[in-house]
Amino acid sequence: MFIRFGYDITVACAQPTHFVSRMALRPERRGDLVQDEVIELSEGIQAHPFLDGFGNHCLRFTAPVGETRIKATGLVRDSGKPDDVAPGAGETPFEQLPDDVLPFLLPSRYCESDSLMNIAWEMFGHLPRGWARVQAVCDHVHGRIKFDYQKASATRTAQGALSDGYGVCRDYAHTAIALCRALSIPARYVNGYLGDIGVPYAGAMDFSAWFEVWLDGRWYAFDARHNVPRIGRVNIAVGRDAADVAMLHSFGRHDLPIFTVVCEEEEADSVA
């Protein structure tokens, strides 16, 4: 199958404002591109591309006073299969973890795994190590937090989400990540596209957040919000939590008069 993805975003600034965007596909998905990902900024704005410490493709640019448009479009080939499910996948012993996986065991800005350690072990420490334990974490978070887009908060942490009992996709991810790390299971935050493919239409698109866990020598996708395997995830950025992978990080105030995201299946006969 083919997935059309992209965005059309306008930022309005009262003064020249610096930005770093992380809205390009992750390196591991770029080999699936059928049509190149094309990113455009308003005429005259120069952007500098770079890779951050997590291997995410970034752009840094300065938006002038007024409105600046940043848009992108692309087409990827996808298997059309739901997320991999591997009930037999086990936890990797600490001494066998790759060096670049170790940071995903540590507490971070939104994932206070140190504060949640006692709770995590009391609730999940008796369960079989590996996939079953991670799924139990997802089940708990899915049942504990109610999705409420109107109550999104840029400062809510995992502990805050558990206390509030509501949140958005990033809160589900942060909470599950914190609990997994508290159990010494490496977990990382993922931003990306997730369209309503294979499920009922849920309304206007936005970027989505989920998480990945290191089991048996590889990363597996988990999603505590939906808590069912989904079709067509397209990874954009990974990090310890949302602080590492802000889609559009501004160093100054701005407004968002336009914010449109696209992620939908495209018919094969329309692909040139």
C-alpha positions in Angstrom: 0.0 0.0 0.0 1.0 3.7 -0.3 0.6 6.4 2.2 0.5 10.1 1.3 1.8 12.2 4.2 2.6 15.9 4.7 1.7 19.1 6.5 0.9 22.7 5.9 1.8 25.0 8.8 1.9 28.8 9.1 3.6 30.5 12.0 2.9 34.2 12.8 5.7 36.1 14.6 5.7 39.6 16.1 9.5 39.7 15.9 12.2 37.6 14.1 12.0 34.2 15.7 14.4 31.2 15.5 13.0 27.7 14.9 14.2 24.1 14.8 11.8 21.7 13.1 11.8 17.9 13.3 9.2 17.0 10.8 11.1 15.0 8.2 11.0 11.2 8.0 13.4 9.2 10.1 16.3 7.6 8.2 14.9 4.1 8.6 11.8 5.1 6.6 13.5 7.1 3.9 14.2 3.9 1.9 10.4 3.4 1.6 9.9 6.7 -0.2 8.2 6.3 -3.5 8.1 10.1 -4.1 10.7 12.3 -2.5 9.7 14.1 0.6 9.7 17.8 -0.4 9.9 20.4 2.3 9.3 24.1 1.4 9.5 27.3 3.4 8.3 30.8 2.4 10.3 32.4 -0.3 13.5 34.0 0.9 13.9 32.0 4.1 17.1 30.0 4.3 17.1 26.7 6.3 20.1 24.8 7.6 19.6 21.0 7.7 21.3 18.8 10.4 21.0 15.6 12.3 20.4 15.8 16.1 21.9 13.5 18.7 19.1 10.9 18.1 19.5 10.8 14.3 16.4 12.9 13.6 16.4 15.1 10.5 16.1 18.7 11.5 15.9 22.2 10.0 16.9 25.4 11.7 15.6 28.7 10.3 14.7 32.2 11.3 11.1 33.4 10.6 10.8 37.1 10.0 8.0 39.4 11.4 4.7 38.3 9.9 3.6 34.9 8.6 5.9 32.1 7.5 4.7 29.0 5.8 6.4 25.6 6.1 4.9 22.7 4.2 5.8 19.2 3.0 4.5 16.3 1.1 5.7 12.8 0.3 4.6 9.2 -0.5 5.9 6.1 1.2 5.3 2.4 0.5 4.0 0.5 3.5 3.5 -3.2 4.2 -0.2 -2.5 5.1 0.3 -4.9 8.1 -0.5 -3.9 11.7 2.2 -3.3 14.2 4.4 -6.4 14.9 3.2 -8.4 17.9 5.8 -10.8 19.4 4.4 -12.3 22.7 7.6 -14.3 23.1 10.0 -11.3 22.9 12.0 -11.1 26.1 13.9 -8.4 27.9 17.5 -8.0 27.0 20.0 -8.4 29.9 21.5 -5.1 30.9 25.1 -6.2 30.0 23.9 -7.0 26.5 22.2 -3.7 25.7 23.9 -1.6 23.0 25.5 1.6 24.3 23.0 3.8 22.4 20.1 2.1 24.1 21.2 2.9 27.6 19.9 6.6 27.7 16.4 5.2 27.3 16.6 3.6 30.7 17.1 7.0 32.5 14.6 9.5 33.9 13.9 12.5 31.6 11.9 15.7 31.6 8.5 14.2 31.2 9.2 10.6 32.3 10.0 10.5 36.0 10.9 6.8 36.1 12.9 7.2 39.3 9.8 8.6 41.2 7.6 5.8 39.8 10.0 2.9 40.5 8.3 1.6 43.6 4.8 1.8 42.1 6.0 0.1 38.9 7.6 -2.8 40.7 4.6 -3.3 43.0 2.2 -3.3 40.0 4.2 -5.2 37.4 7.3 -6.7 39.0 5.6 -10.1 39.5 4.7 -10.5 35.8 6.7 -12.5 33.3 9.6 -10.4 31.9 9.3 -9.2 28.4 6.3 -8.6 26.1 3.7 -9.5 28.6 5.0 -7.0 31.2 5.1 -4.2 28.6 1.6 -5.0 27.5 0.4 -5.0 31.1 1.9 -1.5 31.4 0.0 -0.4 28.3 -3.3 -1.9 29.5 -2.9 -0.1 32.8 -2.1 3.3 31.2 -4.9 2.9 28.6 -7.4 2.3 31.4 -6.1 4.9 33.8 -6.0 7.9 31.4 -9.0 9.4 29.5 -8.2 11.0 26.2 -9.2 14.7 26.2 -7.8 16.9 23.4 -9.2 20.0 25.1 -7.0 19.3 28.2 -3.6 19.0 26.4 -0.7 20.5 28.3 2.8 21.1 27.3 4.1 20.7 30.9 2.2 17.6 32.1 4.5 14.8 33.0 3.9 11.0 33.5 3.1 11.5 37.1 0.9 14.4 36.3 -1.1 12.3 33.8 -1.6 9.5 36.3 -2.7 12.1 38.9 -5.0 14.0 36.5 -6.5 10.9 34.9 -6.7 12.5 31.4 -4.4 13.6 28.6 -3.5 13.3 25.0 -1.3 10.8 23.0 1.9 12.3 24.4 0.7 11.7 28.0 -0.1 8.0 27.3 3.4 7.6 25.8 5.2 9.4 28.6 3.4 7.5 31.3 4.1 4.1 29.7 7.7 5.0 29.0 8.3 6.1 32.6 6.8 2.8 34.0 8.8 0.7 31.6 12.1 2.5 32.4 11.3 2.1 36.1 11.2 -1.7 35.4 14.6 -1.4 33.7 13.1 -1.9 30.2 14.5 0.6 27.6 11.7 2.8 26.1 11.8 5.8 23.8 9.3 8.4 22.6 8.2 8.5 19.0 6.5 11.3 17.0 5.1 10.6 13.6 2.1 10.2 11.3 -0.7 7.8 12.1 -3.7 8.1 9.8 -7.1 6.4 10.2 -6.1 3.4 8.1 -8.0 0.3 8.9 -10.1 2.0 11.6 -13.1 4.4 11.6 -12.4 8.0 10.7 -11.7 9.9 13.8 -11.6 13.5 12.6 -9.0 16.0 11.5 -5.5 14.8 11.5 -2.7 15.8 13.8 0.8 14.4 14.4 0.7 11.4 16.8 2.9 10.1 19.6 3.6 6.5 20.7 6.6 4.7 22.1 9.0 1.9 21.3 10.5 -0.7 23.7 13.8 -2.6 23.2 13.1 -6.3 23.4 15.2 -9.2 22.0 17.6 -6.9 20.3 15.2 -4.5 18.4 12.7 -1.8 18.9 8.9 -2.7 19.0 6.1 -0.1 18.7 3.6 0.1 21.5 0.7 2.5 21.8 -1.0 2.9 25.2 -3.6 5.3 23.8 -5.1 3.1 21.2 -3.8 -0.2 22.8 -4.4 -2.2 19.6 -2.0 -2.8 16.7 -2.4 -0.1 14.0 -1.6 0.1 10.3 0.7 2.7 8.7 2.9 4.3 11.4 5.4 6.7 9.8 8.2 7.6 12.2 9.4 11.2 12.1 11.5 11.6 15.3 12.6 9.6 18.4 14.0 10.8 21.7 13.8 10.4 25.4 10.4 12.3 25.6 8.6 15.1 23.9 11.2 17.7 25.0 13.7 16.0 22.6 11.4 15.8 19.5 9.3 18.9 19.4 7.9 19.1 15.9 8.4 22.8 15.7 10.5 24.3 18.5 10.5 28.1 18.7 12.9 30.3 20.5 10.3 33.0 21.0 6.6 33.6 20.9 4.5 32.8 17.9 0.9 31.9 16.8 -0.2 29.1 14.6 -3.0 30.4 12.3 -2.8 27.3 10.0 -1.9 23.8 11.1 -2.9 21.0 8.7 -1.6 17.4 8.7 -2.2 14.7 6.1 -1.7 11.0 6.4 -3.9 8.8 4.3 -3.8 5.8 2.0 -3.4 6.5 -1.7 -4.7 4.3 -4.4 -2.0 2.4 -6.3 -3.4 3.5 -9.7 -2.8 7.1 -8.8 0.9 6.6 -8.1 2.9 7.6 -11.2 
